[in-house]
Structure formats: C-alpha cells, structure tokens
Amino acid sequence: MMLEINMTRHAVEDRLDRLVACVETLGLGKILLEVPDPHRRQEGVVHQLTATGIVLVVQKKTNTLITGYMGEMQQVYAMYRKAGYEKVPPKIYQRVQKNCSRYSYLLTM
C-alpha cells in the first residue's frame, strides 16, 4: 500500500531528510492529538501528534504537510494542555521519553 502525501516546498527541499529519518526510525503511527498551530503563523495550520511521538505540521484546508519532527516532552505537554488535558497519557509519555534518549540525533536534523 502506498501513502500519498501533499507536501510544501519547505517540506521537500528543507526537511525531507529529517522527515524520512523520523519515519524510518520511529514509524509514523496514527494521529492521537491535533491542536491549532501555537505560533499562529498561518490560518488553518495544525500540529498533529502521532502514536510514535512525531509531530506533523499540516495545513488542514489543503491537507498539505508543512513539516514534521520528533516531538520533545515540553512540546508534547504543551499540545496536551492546549487540547484541555492535564497530563500526557502514560503510553505516549514513555514513548517520547524513549525517543529523546535513544534517538536524540533526530532532534538536531
């Protein structure tokens, strides 16, 4: 099965290596949480957290991937708080902690 994704020029030209490394290392996983872009750079942009701890930045109207990266705990906490939760669920908390300790090189890409 082939996955087809619309991507911005930024994602393809500037972030493709990081996106591929994250997906190959962590897997993509299903989307667990979606919140509006905290930076409000553009209307209709959301941040999506996957079950593997990847954060996808997506333009919802066009369903276009702007960028993606391995989430850090501070970002994941902020996403859950913005969505109205007090805590990060244990399973995703453990996954993000493991990602950051085992695959820290993904944070520097």
Secondary structure, DSSP 8 states (H G I E B T S, - for coil): -----EE-HHHHHTSHHHHHHHHHHH----EEEEEE-TT--STTEEEEEETTSEEEEEETTTTEEEEEEE--HHHHHHHHHHTT-SS--HHHHHHHHHHHHH-GGGGG-
